[in-house]
Amino acid sequence: MNDNRHSEIEQVKKQLELCKHQDQLLEEIEVLLHEMKKIALYAAASKLPSHESEHLNNEILKKQQAIHVLEGKLLQLQSTLYLQ
């Protein structure tokens, strides 16, 4: 019984660590989304030359790609959580 309890505790600790990592990834996504919003609001409020507009669009695309990478990590993490 004691070994079983110890095993359960270890399992819960692993799940807690995975949840903490998941939370960290979500926070990173939130920061990127906030940065994208900031860029979009700036671009919408300004009359920008085409080269600057293109540069800001590229910045948004880079952030979108970073978000996709983080989403992939989240999916892997979630599958790990559910497989346990």
C-alpha positions, 0 to 999 in steps of 0.5 A: 500500500505504501509503495502504491501511495508513493507511486501516486504521489510521484505521478501527481508531481509529474503532472504538476510539472507538466501543467507548469510547463504548459502554463509557461507555454501559454504565457509565451503565446500570450506575450506574442499575441500582445506584441502582434496586437501592438504592431497591428494597432500602430500600423492601423493608426499610422500612415506608413510607407509601404516598406515599413508596412511590409516590415511590420507585416513580416514581424507579425508573420514571425510572431505567428510562426513562433506561436505555431511552434509553441502550439505544437509543443502544447499539443505534445505536452497535452498528449503526454498528460493524457497518456499518463 
